[in-house]
Amino acid sequence: MKRLSVVQLLNSKTFLLSSVLQIGDSREINARSNVLAVQRQYELFYGSEGEVTFPVFTKPIPTLDVPVSVQTYRLHESPVISVRSIYLIAASTASVVHIGSTSTVKGETRIKHIRQLAESTSPQASTRMTKDG
């Protein structure tokens, strides 16, 4: 049974990086985000940054197959999903805020954060990279 979704007030500050705000029914939601963040002690920029493929972005994510079926009984006394007020500070990196019904929600976030610290105090010093984990 499809229902009407009514939201009187939604106060949100930020939605970032493949986040989804869905008011109403949907069949499928896919939220996916790949993030490469490089943090350096000094401002150094190389021309080919971001072109390297890190294993964290290519490894398959294991899935959990639950073969147990659950019998449910739902009684919808009202054809309306009614929400008075939502205050949301932020939703980020493939998150889903959903008021309504859906069949499938898939969310995937892969983040590689690299910190490069100088071995000495000069910006021209060589940098060391953290290992890919």
C-alpha positions as a LaTeX table, in Angstrom:
\begin{tabular}{lrrr}
\hline
Residue & $x$ (\AA) & $y$ (\AA) & $z$ (\AA) \\
\hline
Met1 & 0.00 & 0.00 & 0.00 \\
Lys2 & 1.43 & 3.33 & $-0.99$ \\
Arg3 & 1.01 & 6.17 & 1.44 \\
Leu4 & 1.28 & 9.91 & 1.25 \\
Ser5 & 4.28 & 11.43 & 3.09 \\
Val6 & 3.68 & 14.83 & 4.67 \\
Val7 & 6.46 & 16.82 & 6.36 \\
Gln8 & 5.47 & 20.14 & 7.93 \\
Leu9 & 8.97 & 21.40 & 8.72 \\
Leu10 & 12.44 & 20.22 & 7.71 \\
Asn11 & 15.38 & 22.24 & 8.99 \\
Ser12 & 18.69 & 20.98 & 7.64 \\
Lys13 & 22.09 & 22.62 & 7.49 \\
Thr14 & 24.12 & 20.43 & 5.12 \\
Phe15 & 23.81 & 17.52 & 2.69 \\
Leu16 & 27.11 & 16.38 & 1.16 \\
Leu17 & 28.80 & 13.69 & $-0.91$ \\
Ser18 & 26.05 & 11.52 & $-2.44$ \\
Ser19 & 23.60 & 11.95 & 0.43 \\
Val20 & 19.91 & 11.48 & $-0.31$ \\
Leu21 & 16.90 & 13.27 & 1.15 \\
Gln22 & 13.78 & 11.41 & 0.03 \\
Ile23 & 10.30 & 12.44 & 1.08 \\
Gly24 & 7.80 & 10.02 & $-0.38$ \\
Asp25 & 7.96 & 6.47 & $-1.66$ \\
Ser26 & 10.77 & 5.13 & $-3.80$ \\
Arg27 & 11.56 & 1.82 & $-5.39$ \\
Glu28 & 15.32 & 1.86 & $-4.94$ \\
Ile29 & 17.92 & 4.21 & $-3.43$ \\
Asn30 & 21.61 & 3.85 & $-4.31$ \\
Ala31 & 23.98 & 6.22 & $-2.52$ \\
Arg32 & 27.65 & 5.81 & $-3.32$ \\
Ser33 & 30.70 & 7.91 & $-2.57$ \\
Asn34 & 34.44 & 7.47 & $-3.12$ \\
Val35 & 36.66 & 9.97 & $-1.31$ \\
Leu36 & 40.40 & 10.53 & $-1.62$ \\
Ala37 & 41.66 & 13.02 & 0.97 \\
Val38 & 45.31 & 14.08 & 1.09 \\
Gln39 & 46.41 & 16.15 & 4.04 \\
Arg40 & 49.89 & 17.65 & 4.02 \\
Gln41 & 51.90 & 19.57 & 6.53 \\
Tyr42 & 52.94 & 21.99 & 3.76 \\
Glu43 & 51.10 & 23.09 & 0.62 \\
Leu44 & 52.66 & 20.94 & $-2.10$ \\
Phe45 & 50.73 & 19.96 & $-5.21$ \\
Tyr46 & 51.70 & 17.34 & $-7.77$ \\
Gly47 & 50.16 & 17.24 & $-11.24$ \\
Ser48 & 49.05 & 13.60 & $-11.34$ \\
Glu49 & 47.46 & 13.35 & $-7.92$ \\
Gly50 & 44.30 & 11.30 & $-7.73$ \\
Glu51 & 45.13 & 9.16 & $-10.75$ \\
Val52 & 46.48 & 6.28 & $-8.64$ \\
Thr53 & 43.94 & 3.55 & $-7.91$ \\
Phe54 & 44.11 & 2.48 & $-4.28$ \\
Pro55 & 42.95 & $-1.03$ & $-3.29$ \\
Val56 & 40.34 & 0.42 & $-0.95$ \\
Phe57 & 38.41 & 1.62 & $-4.05$ \\
Thr58 & 38.64 & $-1.64$ & $-6.02$ \\
Lys59 & 38.28 & $-4.45$ & $-3.47$ \\
Pro60 & 34.86 & $-6.08$ & $-3.51$ \\
Ile61 & 32.76 & $-5.38$ & $-0.45$ \\
Pro62 & 31.49 & $-8.59$ & 1.17 \\
Thr63 & 27.72 & $-8.91$ & 1.29 \\
Leu64 & 25.61 & $-10.60$ & 3.90 \\
Asp65 & 23.03 & $-12.93$ & 2.42 \\
Val66 & 20.28 & $-13.68$ & 4.93 \\
Pro67 & 18.26 & $-16.63$ & 3.64 \\
Val68 & 15.75 & $-16.52$ & 6.52 \\
Ser69 & 12.40 & $-15.12$ & 5.51 \\
Val70 & 10.38 & $-13.26$ & 8.11 \\
Gln71 & 6.61 & $-13.20$ & 7.98 \\
Thr72 & 5.24 & $-9.78$ & 8.82 \\
Tyr73 & 1.79 & $-8.33$ & 9.22 \\
Arg74 & 1.28 & $-4.60$ & 8.87 \\
Leu75 & $-1.77$ & $-2.61$ & 9.71 \\
His76 & $-1.71$ & 0.90 & 8.25 \\
Glu77 & $-4.46$ & 2.72 & 10.07 \\
Ser78 & $-3.74$ & 5.91 & 8.17 \\
Pro79 & $-2.82$ & 6.33 & 4.50 \\
Val80 & $-0.51$ & 9.23 & 5.51 \\
Ile81 & 2.99 & 9.25 & 6.99 \\
Ser82 & 2.91 & 12.48 & 8.94 \\
Val83 & 6.01 & 14.16 & 10.35 \\
Arg84 & 5.66 & 17.39 & 12.27 \\
Ser85 & 9.28 & 18.55 & 12.43 \\
Ile86 & 12.80 & 17.36 & 11.66 \\
Tyr87 & 15.96 & 19.18 & 12.69 \\
Leu88 & 18.98 & 17.68 & 10.98 \\
Ile89 & 22.45 & 19.13 & 11.37 \\
Ala90 & 24.11 & 17.22 & 8.52 \\
Ala91 & 24.03 & 14.16 & 6.31 \\
Ser92 & 27.22 & 13.18 & 4.55 \\
Thr93 & 28.99 & 10.52 & 2.54 \\
Ala94 & 26.26 & 8.32 & 1.03 \\
Ser95 & 23.78 & 8.67 & 3.90 \\
Val96 & 20.03 & 8.41 & 3.41 \\
Val97 & 17.30 & 10.40 & 5.18 \\
His98 & 14.02 & 8.88 & 4.01 \\
Ile99 & 10.42 & 9.51 & 5.00 \\
Gly100 & 8.32 & 7.02 & 3.13 \\
Ser101 & 8.67 & 3.43 & 2.01 \\
Thr102 & 11.18 & 1.77 & $-0.28$ \\
Ser103 & 12.08 & $-1.70$ & $-1.44$ \\
Thr104 & 15.87 & $-1.47$ & $-1.55$ \\
Val105 & 18.40 & 0.92 & $-0.03$ \\
Lys106 & 22.09 & 0.49 & $-0.86$ \\
Gly107 & 24.77 & 2.71 & 0.59 \\
Glu108 & 28.50 & 2.49 & 0.00 \\
Thr109 & 31.29 & 4.78 & 1.13 \\
Arg110 & 34.97 & 4.22 & 0.51 \\
Ile111 & 37.45 & 6.68 & 1.98 \\
Lys112 & 41.22 & 6.80 & 1.63 \\
His113 & 42.78 & 9.43 & 3.87 \\
Ile114 & 46.50 & 10.10 & 3.43 \\
Arg115 & 48.51 & 12.26 & 5.80 \\
Gln116 & 51.92 & 13.37 & 4.61 \\
Leu117 & 54.21 & 14.86 & 7.22 \\
Ala118 & 57.52 & 16.50 & 6.44 \\
Glu119 & 60.57 & 14.88 & 7.94 \\
Ser120 & 62.11 & 18.30 & 8.66 \\
Thr121 & 60.74 & 21.81 & 9.06 \\
Ser122 & 61.28 & 23.01 & 5.47 \\
Pro123 & 58.56 & 22.74 & 2.77 \\
Gln124 & 61.12 & 21.34 & 0.32 \\
Ala125 & 61.78 & 18.32 & 2.54 \\
Ser126 & 60.77 & 14.92 & 1.28 \\
Thr127 & 57.47 & 13.62 & 2.54 \\
Arg128 & 56.55 & 10.19 & 3.83 \\
Met129 & 53.28 & 8.51 & 3.02 \\
Thr130 & 51.15 & 6.36 & 5.29 \\
Lys131 & 50.57 & 2.78 & 4.21 \\
Asp132 & 47.37 & 1.90 & 2.38 \\
Gly133 & 45.11 & $-0.01$ & 4.76 \\
\hline
\end{tabular}
